[in-house]
Amino acid sequence: GADDKDLIQSHHSGDHDRTGFQQDLHLILPFDRLRELVDAGELGSIAETHYSFLGGSPPGDMERFAHKVADRMKLEAVDTVLLCPV
């Protein structure tokens, strides 16, 4: 399953406040809640791989990357996606 300690946020910008993420990862990726849902039988599992996109990217430019990510998620048998805006 996902290991919180393996996650990093590499985006650096004066317009992007990383304080919340640095204090509590679960503000942007709620792994504790997801694990609770797995334990309760509401979810089967949490995917091994997680993806993110830089919000300032033009959507049209990101389309081919979104298709690649979708293909990879299909290979991991992902059937539900949680979108977390940061």
N, CA, C and O atoms as CSV, one atom per row, in Angstrom:
chain,resi,resn,atom,element,x,y,z
A,1,GLY,N,N,0.806,-1.195,0.000
A,1,GLY,CA,C,0.000,0.000,0.000
A,1,GLY,C,C,0.840,1.244,0.000
A,1,GLY,O,O,2.069,1.180,0.005
A,2,ALA,N,N,0.195,2.345,-0.005
A,2,ALA,CA,C,0.872,3.637,-0.044
A,2,ALA,C,C,1.617,3.886,1.259
A,2,ALA,O,O,1.117,3.585,2.343
A,3,ASP,N,N,2.801,4.431,1.139
A,3,ASP,CA,C,3.600,4.797,2.313
A,3,ASP,C,C,3.789,6.302,2.303
A,3,ASP,O,O,4.449,6.850,1.421
A,4,ASP,N,N,3.210,6.960,3.281
A,4,ASP,CA,C,3.252,8.414,3.344
A,4,ASP,C,C,4.668,8.962,3.283
A,4,ASP,O,O,4.886,10.042,2.733
A,5,LYS,N,N,5.624,8.248,3.831
A,5,LYS,CA,C,6.999,8.745,3.902
A,5,LYS,C,C,7.674,8.804,2.536
A,5,LYS,O,O,8.713,9.449,2.396
A,6,ASP,N,N,7.109,8.150,1.530
A,6,ASP,CA,C,7.689,8.143,0.191
A,6,ASP,C,C,7.242,9.330,-0.657
A,6,ASP,O,O,7.746,9.522,-1.763
A,7,LEU,N,N,6.309,10.120,-0.155
A,7,LEU,CA,C,5.755,11.221,-0.933
A,7,LEU,C,C,6.535,12.506,-0.712
A,7,LEU,O,O,6.905,12.845,0.413
A,8,ILE,N,N,6.776,13.213,-1.807
A,8,ILE,CA,C,7.419,14.526,-1.731
A,8,ILE,C,C,6.631,15.495,-2.596
A,8,ILE,O,O,5.976,15.098,-3.561
A,9,GLN,N,N,6.701,16.746,-2.245
A,9,GLN,CA,C,6.105,17.779,-3.090
A,9,GLN,C,C,7.259,18.611,-3.609
A,9,GLN,O,O,7.917,19.314,-2.842
A,10,SER,N,N,7.504,18.538,-4.890
A,10,SER,CA,C,8.681,19.174,-5.467
A,10,SER,C,C,8.393,20.520,-6.104
A,10,SER,O,O,9.327,21.205,-6.521
A,11,HIS,N,N,7.133,20.923,-6.194
A,11,HIS,CA,C,6.792,22.194,-6.825
A,11,HIS,C,C,7.175,23.348,-5.903
A,11,HIS,O,O,6.748,23.400,-4.749
A,12,HIS,N,N,7.978,24.265,-6.417
A,12,HIS,CA,C,8.384,25.447,-5.659
A,12,HIS,C,C,7.913,26.687,-6.402
A,12,HIS,O,O,8.235,26.882,-7.574
A,13,SER,N,N,7.152,27.519,-5.712
A,13,SER,CA,C,6.665,28.748,-6.305
A,13,SER,C,C,6.291,29.701,-5.187
A,13,SER,O,O,5.780,29.286,-4.147
A,14,GLY,N,N,6.548,30.976,-5.406
A,14,GLY,CA,C,6.134,31.970,-4.430
A,14,GLY,C,C,4.625,32.048,-4.299
A,14,GLY,O,O,4.112,32.560,-3.304
A,15,ASP,N,N,3.905,31.540,-5.300
A,15,ASP,CA,C,2.447,31.561,-5.289
A,15,ASP,C,C,1.844,30.299,-4.677
A,15,ASP,O,O,0.623,30.183,-4.579
A,16,HIS,N,N,2.673,29.370,-4.273
A,16,HIS,CA,C,2.183,28.084,-3.763
A,16,HIS,C,C,2.675,27.891,-2.338
A,16,HIS,O,O,3.870,27.705,-2.109
A,17,ASP,N,N,1.762,27.935,-1.388
A,17,ASP,CA,C,2.086,27.774,0.031
A,17,ASP,C,C,2.122,26.288,0.381
A,17,ASP,O,O,1.102,25.601,0.310
A,18,ARG,N,N,3.291,25.802,0.757
A,18,ARG,CA,C,3.476,24.386,1.087
A,18,ARG,C,C,3.328,24.098,2.575
A,18,ARG,O,O,3.494,22.953,2.996
A,19,THR,N,N,3.025,25.095,3.367
A,19,THR,CA,C,2.994,24.950,4.817
A,19,THR,C,C,2.049,23.840,5.266
A,19,THR,O,O,2.429,22.994,6.076
A,20,GLY,N,N,0.830,23.836,4.750
A,20,GLY,CA,C,-0.144,22.823,5.159
A,20,GLY,C,C,0.330,21.414,4.854
A,20,GLY,O,O,0.229,20.528,5.703
A,21,PHE,N,N,0.843,21.199,3.660
A,21,PHE,CA,C,1.362,19.891,3.260
A,21,PHE,C,C,2.498,19.453,4.174
A,21,PHE,O,O,2.564,18.290,4.572
A,22,GLN,N,N,3.377,20.364,4.502
A,22,GLN,CA,C,4.516,20.036,5.351
A,22,GLN,C,C,4.079,19.666,6.764
A,22,GLN,O,O,4.732,18.858,7.424
A,23,GLN,N,N,2.980,20.249,7.230
A,23,GLN,CA,C,2.494,19.960,8.571
A,23,GLN,C,C,1.634,18.708,8.614
A,23,GLN,O,O,1.658,17.970,9.599
A,24,ASP,N,N,0.879,18.465,7.559
A,24,ASP,CA,C,-0.032,17.322,7.555
A,24,ASP,C,C,-0.311,16.874,6.123
A,24,ASP,O,O,-1.111,17.487,5.415
A,25,LEU,N,N,0.347,15.814,5.710
A,25,LEU,CA,C,0.184,15.254,4.366
A,25,LEU,C,C,-1.281,14.973,4.045
A,25,LEU,O,O,-1.706,15.104,2.898
A,26,HIS,N,N,-2.041,14.591,5.049
A,26,HIS,CA,C,-3.421,14.167,4.820
A,26,HIS,C,C,-4.344,15.306,4.410
A,26,HIS,O,O,-5.501,15.073,4.058
A,27,LEU,N,N,-3.843,16.531,4.452
A,27,LEU,CA,C,-4.630,17.646,3.934
A,27,LEU,C,C,-4.818,17.536,2.431
A,27,LEU,O,O,-5.838,17.975,1.899
A,28,ILE,N,N,-3.839,16.952,1.741
A,28,ILE,CA,C,-3.947,16.846,0.287
A,28,ILE,C,C,-4.127,15.414,-0.205
A,28,ILE,O,O,-4.706,15.199,-1.270
A,29,LEU,N,N,-3.645,14.444,0.543
A,29,LEU,CA,C,-3.848,13.034,0.200
A,29,LEU,C,C,-4.267,12.303,1.476
A,29,LEU,O,O,-3.411,11.948,2.287
A,30,PRO,N,N,-5.551,12.077,1.663
A,30,PRO,CA,C,-6.061,11.555,2.938
A,30,PRO,C,C,-5.876,10.041,3.106
A,30,PRO,O,O,-6.855,9.297,3.157
A,31,PHE,N,N,-4.631,9.593,3.192
A,31,PHE,CA,C,-4.358,8.157,3.291
A,31,PHE,C,C,-4.984,7.524,4.532
A,31,PHE,O,O,-5.446,6.384,4.471
A,32,ASP,N,N,-5.009,8.238,5.651
A,32,ASP,CA,C,-5.634,7.669,6.848
A,32,ASP,C,C,-7.098,7.333,6.582
A,32,ASP,O,O,-7.558,6.246,6.930
A,33,ARG,N,N,-7.829,8.256,5.969
A,33,ARG,CA,C,-9.252,8.006,5.680
A,33,ARG,C,C,-9.402,6.877,4.664
A,33,ARG,O,O,-10.298,6.042,4.793
A,34,LEU,N,N,-8.533,6.845,3.658
A,34,LEU,CA,C,-8.609,5.773,2.664
A,34,LEU,C,C,-8.355,4.419,3.308
A,34,LEU,O,O,-9.044,3.447,2.995
A,35,ARG,N,N,-7.382,4.341,4.198
A,35,ARG,CA,C,-7.102,3.070,4.888
A,35,ARG,C,C,-8.294,2.655,5.752
A,35,ARG,O,O,-8.607,1.469,5.854
A,36,GLU,N,N,-8.957,3.637,6.374
A,36,GLU,CA,C,-10.157,3.328,7.158
A,36,GLU,C,C,-11.238,2.731,6.258
A,36,GLU,O,O,-11.921,1.788,6.658
A,37,LEU,N,N,-11.400,3.267,5.054
A,37,LEU,CA,C,-12.394,2.738,4.120
A,37,LEU,C,C,-12.037,1.333,3.654
A,37,LEU,O,O,-12.924,0.500,3.465
A,38,VAL,N,N,-10.745,1.059,3.467
A,38,VAL,CA,C,-10.308,-0.296,3.119
A,38,VAL,C,C,-10.608,-1.240,4.278
A,38,VAL,O,O,-11.159,-2.323,4.079
A,39,ASP,N,N,-10.242,-0.824,5.489
A,39,ASP,CA,C,-10.490,-1.664,6.671
A,39,ASP,C,C,-11.970,-1.942,6.884
A,39,ASP,O,O,-12.342,-3.011,7.368
A,40,ALA,N,N,-12.820,-0.978,6.523
A,40,ALA,CA,C,-14.270,-1.139,6.677
A,40,ALA,C,C,-14.900,-1.924,5.522
A,40,ALA,O,O,-16.094,-2.223,5.550
A,41,GLY,N,N,-14.097,-2.253,4.513
A,41,GLY,CA,C,-14.617,-3.001,3.371
A,41,GLY,C,C,-15.306,-2.135,2.329
A,41,GLY,O,O,-15.910,-2.658,1.392
A,42,GLU,N,N,-15.224,-0.816,2.481
A,42,GLU,CA,C,-15.838,0.095,1.508
A,42,GLU,C,C,-14.996,0.218,0.239
A,42,GLU,O,O,-15.536,0.425,-0.847
A,43,LEU,N,N,-13.681,0.093,0.374
A,43,LEU,CA,C,-12.745,0.079,-0.759
A,43,LEU,C,C,-11.982,-1.225,-0.716
A,43,LEU,O,O,-11.732,-1.773,0.357
A,44,GLY,N,N,-11.613,-1.722,-1.884
A,44,GLY,CA,C,-10.853,-2.963,-1.931
A,44,GLY,C,C,-9.400,-2.765,-1.563
A,44,GLY,O,O,-8.811,-3.593,-0.867
A,45,SER,N,N,-8.815,-1.664,-2.030
A,45,SER,CA,C,-7.403,-1.390,-1.757
A,45,SER,C,C,-7.088,0.034,-2.195
A,45,SER,O,O,-7.914,0.723,-2.793
A,46,ILE,N,N,-5.871,0.450,-1.880
A,46,ILE,CA,C,-5.354,1.738,-2.327
A,46,ILE,C,C,-4.293,1.434,-3.373
A,46,ILE,O,O,-3.441,0.570,-3.165
A,47,ALA,N,N,-4.342,2.136,-4.486
A,47,ALA,CA,C,-3.376,1.895,-5.569
A,47,ALA,C,C,-1.946,2.119,-5.081
A,47,ALA,O,O,-1.699,2.917,-4.177
A,48,GLU,N,N,-1.027,1.407,-5.690
A,48,GLU,CA,C,0.388,1.550,-5.346
A,48,GLU,C,C,0.969,2.874,-5.842
A,48,GLU,O,O,1.879,3.425,-5.223
A,49,THR,N,N,0.447,3.379,-6.950
A,49,THR,CA,C,1.009,4.572,-7.571
A,49,THR,C,C,-0.006,5.701,-7.517
A,49,THR,O,O,-1.206,5.481,-7.681
A,50,HIS,N,N,0.493,6.926,-7.284
A,50,HIS,CA,C,-0.358,8.109,-7.226
A,50,HIS,C,C,0.219,9.139,-8.190
A,50,HIS,O,O,1.433,9.203,-8.383
A,51,TYR,N,N,-0.643,9.938,-8.789
A,51,TYR,CA,C,-0.218,10.867,-9.834
A,51,TYR,C,C,-0.682,12.275,-9.506
A,51,TYR,O,O,-1.676,12.467,-8.805
A,52,SER,N,N,0.044,13.250,-10.017
A,52,SER,CA,C,-0.389,14.631,-9.873
A,52,SER,C,C,0.028,15.415,-11.110
A,52,SER,O,O,0.944,15.036,-11.839
A,53,PHE,N,N,-0.676,16.521,-11.316
A,53,PHE,CA,C,-0.391,17.415,-12.426
A,53,PHE,C,C,-0.271,18.824,-11.887
A,53,PHE,O,O,-0.993,19.203,-10.965
A,54,LEU,N,N,0.623,19.593,-12.446
A,54,LEU,CA,C,0.790,20.983,-12.065
A,54,LEU,C,C,-0.423,21.771,-12.526
A,54,LEU,O,O,-0.762,21.762,-13.710
A,55,GLY,N,N,-1.077,22.450,-11.596
A,55,GLY,CA,C,-2.327,23.123,-11.885
A,55,GLY,C,C,-2.240,24.237,-12.906
A,55,GLY,O,O,-3.236,24.542,-13.563
A,56,GLY,N,N,-1.088,24.850,-13.059
A,56,GLY,CA,C,-0.971,25.950,-14.004
A,56,GLY,C,C,-0.719,25.508,-15.431
A,56,GLY,O,O,-0.506,26.347,-16.306
A,57,SER,N,N,-0.740,24.215,-15.683
A,57,SER,CA,C,-0.486,23.699,-17.021
A,57,SER,C,C,-1.725,23.841,-17.891
A,57,SER,O,O,-2.834,23.590,-17.421
A,58,PRO,N,N,-1.562,24.239,-19.149
A,58,PRO,CA,C,-2.719,24.326,-20.043
A,58,PRO,C,C,-3.342,22.936,-20.239
A,58,PRO,O,O,-2.633,21.988,-20.577
A,59,PRO,N,N,-4.644,22.809,-20.031
A,59,PRO,CA,C,-5.291,21.498,-20.129
A,59,PRO,C,C,-5.028,20.778,-21.452
A,59,PRO,O,O,-4.805,19.568,-21.460
A,60,GLY,N,N,-5.050,21.499,-22.556
A,60,GLY,CA,C,-4.807,20.864,-23.847
A,60,GLY,C,C,-3.423,20.236,-23.930
A,60,GLY,O,O,-3.250,19.180,-24.539
A,61,ASP,N,N,-2.441,20.885,-23.317
A,61,ASP,CA,C,-1.078,20.349,-23.315
A,61,ASP,C,C,-0.965,19.107,-22.437
A,61,ASP,O,O,-0.084,18.274,-22.652
A,62,MET,N,N,-1.843,18.977,-21.458
A,62,MET,CA,C,-1.757,17.865,-20.507
A,62,MET,C,C,-2.540,16.635,-20.952
A,62,MET,O,O,-2.432,15.576,-20.334
A,63,GLU,N,N,-3.324,16.766,-22.014
A,63,GLU,CA,C,-4.209,15.667,-22.407
A,63,GLU,C,C,-3.448,14.368,-22.668
A,63,GLU,O,O,-3.871,13.306,-22.210
A,64,ARG,N,N,-2.339,14.436,-23.392
A,64,ARG,CA,C,-1.616,13.183,-23.691
A,64,ARG,C,C,-1.064,12.543,-22.429
A,64,ARG,O,O,-0.993,11.318,-22.334
A,65,PHE,N,N,-0.670,13.368,-21.449
A,65,PHE,CA,C,-0.177,12.822,-20.186
A,65,PHE,C,C,-1.317,12.194,-19.388
A,65,PHE,O,O,-1.142,11.156,-18.751
A,66,ALA,N,N,-2.484,12.831,-19.429
A,66,ALA,CA,C,-3.649,12.281,-18.738
A,66,ALA,C,C,-4.011,10.908,-19.312
A,66,ALA,O,O,-4.380,10.004,-18.562
A,67,HIS,N,N,-3.910,10.748,-20.619
A,67,HIS,CA,C,-4.194,9.444,-21.232
A,67,HIS,C,C,-3.170,8.399,-20.786
A,67,HIS,O,O,-3.532,7.250,-20.537
A,68,LYS,N,N,-1.903,8.784,-20.683
A,68,LYS,CA,C,-0.875,7.843,-20.221
A,68,LYS,C,C,-1.141,7.409,-18.785
A,68,LYS,O,O,-1.025,6.229,-18.452
A,69,VAL,N,N,-1.497,8.367,-17.941
A,69,VAL,CA,C,-1.797,8.044,-16.548
A,69,VAL,C,C,-3.012,7.125,-16.476
A,69,VAL,O,O,-3.009,6.156,-15.717
A,70,ALA,N,N,-4.046,7.419,-17.255
A,70,ALA,CA,C,-5.236,6.573,-17.265
A,70,ALA,C,C,-4.883,5.143,-17.692
A,70,ALA,O,O,-5.385,4.182,-17.110
A,71,ASP,N,N,-4.034,5.005,-18.688
A,71,ASP,CA,C,-3.610,3.668,-19.127
A,71,ASP,C,C,-2.864,2.936,-18.021
A,71,ASP,O,O,-3.071,1.740,-17.815
A,72,ARG,N,N,-2.006,3.644,-17.316
A,72,ARG,CA,C,-1.260,3.021,-16.204
A,72,ARG,C,C,-2.198,2.605,-15.077
A,72,ARG,O,O,-2.034,1.539,-14.483
A,73,MET,N,N,-3.188,3.457,-14.786
A,73,MET,CA,C,-4.142,3.105,-13.730
A,73,MET,C,C,-4.960,1.881,-14.125
A,73,MET,O,O,-5.279,1.048,-13.277
A,74,LYS,N,N,-5.298,1.769,-15.397
A,74,LYS,CA,C,-6.030,0.588,-15.855
A,74,LYS,C,C,-5.192,-0.671,-15.647
A,74,LYS,O,O,-5.722,-1.715,-15.269
A,75,LEU,N,N,-3.892,-0.575,-15.892
A,75,LEU,CA,C,-3.011,-1.727,-15.674
A,75,LEU,C,C,-2.966,-2.126,-14.204
A,75,LEU,O,O,-2.768,-3.299,-13.885
A,76,GLU,N,N,-3.148,-1.161,-13.309
A,76,GLU,CA,C,-3.182,-1.439,-11.867
A,76,GLU,C,C,-4.597,-1.797,-11.398
A,76,GLU,O,O,-4.825,-1.973,-10.201
A,77,ALA,N,N,-5.542,-1.906,-12.330
A,77,ALA,CA,C,-6.935,-2.255,-12.032
A,77,ALA,C,C,-7.622,-1.217,-11.139
A,77,ALA,O,O,-8.477,-1.561,-10.324
A,78,VAL,N,N,-7.244,0.045,-11.298
A,78,VAL,CA,C,-7.901,1.126,-10.563
A,78,VAL,C,C,-9.289,1.320,-11.152
A,78,VAL,O,O,-9.447,1.428,-12.368
A,79,ASP,N,N,-10.300,1.363,-10.281
A,79,ASP,CA,C,-11.661,1.580,-10.771
A,79,ASP,C,C,-12.338,2.788,-10.132
A,79,ASP,O,O,-13.481,3.098,-10.467
A,80,THR,N,N,-11.662,3.466,-9.228
A,80,THR,CA,C,-12.174,4.682,-8.613
A,80,THR,C,C,-11.004,5.651,-8.449
A,80,THR,O,O,-9.904,5.248,-8.073
A,81,VAL,N,N,-11.248,6.922,-8.732
A,81,VAL,CA,C,-10.199,7.923,-8.645
A,81,VAL,C,C,-10.626,9.021,-7.689
A,81,VAL,O,O,-11.760,9.495,-7.741
A,82,LEU,N,N,-9.731,9.414,-6.831
A,82,LEU,CA,C,-9.954,10.525,-5.913
A,82,LEU,C,C,-9.168,11.721,-6.415
A,82,LEU,O,O,-7.940,11.671,-6.486
A,83,LEU,N,N,-9.862,12.797,-6.765
A,83,LEU,CA,C,-9.210,14.002,-7.241
A,83,LEU,C,C,-9.051,14.971,-6.075
A,83,LEU,O,O,-10.035,15.353,-5.441
A,84,CYS,N,N,-7.818,15.367,-5.795
A,84,CYS,CA,C,-7.519,16.230,-4.650
A,84,CYS,C,C,-6.847,17.492,-5.128
A,84,CYS,O,O,-5.644,17.472,-5.389
A,85,PRO,N,N,-7.568,18.590,-5.254
A,85,PRO,CA,C,-6.918,19.845,-5.661
A,85,PRO,C,C,-6.057,20.380,-4.526
A,85,PRO,O,O,-6.462,20.376,-3.363
A,86,VAL,N,N,-4.896,20.826,-4.874
A,86,VAL,CA,C,-3.971,21.350,-3.862
A,86,VAL,C,C,-3.735,22.819,-4.155
A,86,VAL,O,O,-2.987,23.480,-3.435
